Amino acid sequence: MTINRLAEMAAQISGKTLTIRHIDGPLGVRGRNSDNRLIREKLGWEPVQPLLRGMESTYAWIAERVKLKYGIRE
């Protein structure tokens, strides 16, 4: 999952249109991938839903908090 793809997913969920412009920069450590085997082994837990669904739930939760805080009504 790239940062650009993550931004695209966030735009899709929010219904916003983004122009994503890739800017070359330091690459950092290659291969920062999540290996959930250790989580399963030590905690007996693993993700049960895909990233998109989790982002949708999180976005809805944050949007609701913002509406409540600022008294936004639709």
DRENDO-1510 file (C-alpha; in Angstrom, 1 decimal, always signed):
<recs>
REC; n; res; u; v; w
REC; 1; MET; +0.0; +0.0; +0.0 .
REC; 2; THR; +1.5; +3.3; -1.1 .
REC; 3; ILE; +0.9; +6.7; +0.6 .
REC; 4; ASN; -0.6; +7.8; -2.7 .
REC; 5; ARG; -3.1; +4.9; -2.7 .
REC; 6; LEU; -3.9; +5.6; +0.9 .
REC; 7; ALA; -4.7; +9.2; -0.1 .
REC; 8; GLU; -6.9; +8.0; -3.0 .
REC; 9; MET; -8.8; +5.8; -0.6 .
REC; 10; ALA; -9.4; +8.6; +1.8 .
REC; 11; ALA; -10.6; +10.8; -1.0 .
REC; 12; GLN; -13.0; +8.1; -2.2 .
REC; 13; ILE; -14.4; +7.6; +1.3 .
REC; 14; SER; -14.9; +11.3; +1.9 .
REC; 15; GLY; -16.3; +12.0; -1.6 .
REC; 16; LYS; -13.7; +14.7; -2.1 .
REC; 17; THR; -11.6; +15.2; -5.2 .
REC; 18; LEU; -7.8; +15.4; -4.6 .
REC; 19; THR; -5.0; +16.1; -7.0 .
REC; 20; ILE; -2.2; +13.9; -5.8 .
REC; 21; ARG; +1.3; +15.1; -6.7 .
REC; 22; HIS; +4.2; +12.8; -6.0 .
REC; 23; ILE; +7.2; +14.6; -4.8 .
REC; 24; ASP; +10.5; +12.6; -4.8 .
REC; 25; GLY; +12.1; +12.4; -1.4 .
REC; 26; PRO; +14.0; +10.0; +0.8 .
REC; 27; LEU; +12.9; +6.4; +0.5 .
REC; 28; GLY; +13.6; +5.5; +4.1 .
REC; 29; VAL; +13.7; +1.8; +5.0 .
REC; 30; ARG; +12.5; -0.4; +2.2 .
REC; 31; GLY; +10.0; -3.1; +3.1 .
REC; 32; ARG; +8.1; -1.6; +5.9 .
REC; 33; ASN; +5.5; -4.2; +5.6 .
REC; 34; SER; +3.3; -5.4; +8.4 .
REC; 35; ASP; +3.8; -9.1; +9.3 .
REC; 36; ASN; +0.9; -10.1; +11.4 .
REC; 37; ARG; +2.2; -13.5; +12.2 .
REC; 38; LEU; +3.7; -12.2; +15.5 .
REC; 39; ILE; +0.5; -10.5; +16.5 .
REC; 40; ARG; -1.5; -13.7; +15.9 .
REC; 41; GLU; +1.1; -15.8; +17.8 .
REC; 42; LYS; +1.5; -13.5; +20.8 .
REC; 43; LEU; -1.9; -11.9; +21.1 .
REC; 44; GLY; -4.2; -14.4; +19.3 .
REC; 45; TRP; -5.5; -11.5; +17.3 .
REC; 46; GLU; -5.6; -10.6; +13.6 .
REC; 47; PRO; -7.4; -8.1; +11.4 .
REC; 48; VAL; -10.9; -9.2; +10.4 .
REC; 49; GLN; -11.7; -6.6; +7.8 .
REC; 50; PRO; -10.0; -5.1; +4.9 .
REC; 51; LEU; -8.2; -1.7; +5.2 .
REC; 52; LEU; -10.8; +0.1; +3.1 .
REC; 53; ARG; -13.6; -1.0; +5.4 .
REC; 54; GLY; -11.6; +0.1; +8.5 .
REC; 55; MET; -10.9; +3.5; +6.9 .
REC; 56; GLU; -14.6; +3.9; +6.1 .
REC; 57; SER; -15.5; +3.2; +9.7 .
REC; 58; THR; -12.8; +5.5; +11.1 .
REC; 59; TYR; -13.8; +8.3; +8.7 .
REC; 60; ALA; -17.5; +8.1; +9.7 .
REC; 61; TRP; -16.5; +8.1; +13.4 .
REC; 62; ILE; -14.3; +11.2; +13.0 .
REC; 63; ALA; -16.9; +13.0; +10.8 .
REC; 64; GLU; -19.5; +12.4; +13.5 .
REC; 65; ARG; -17.2; +13.9; +16.2 .
REC; 66; VAL; -16.5; +16.9; +14.1 .
REC; 67; LYS; -20.2; +17.5; +13.5 .
REC; 68; LEU; -21.0; +17.2; +17.2 .
REC; 69; LYS; -18.1; +19.5; +18.3 .
REC; 70; TYR; -19.0; +22.3; +15.8 .
REC; 71; GLY; -22.7; +21.8; +15.8 .
REC; 72; ILE; -22.8; +21.0; +12.1 .
REC; 73; ARG; -26.2; +19.9; +10.8 .
REC; 74; GLU; -26.9; +18.5; +7.4 .
</recs>
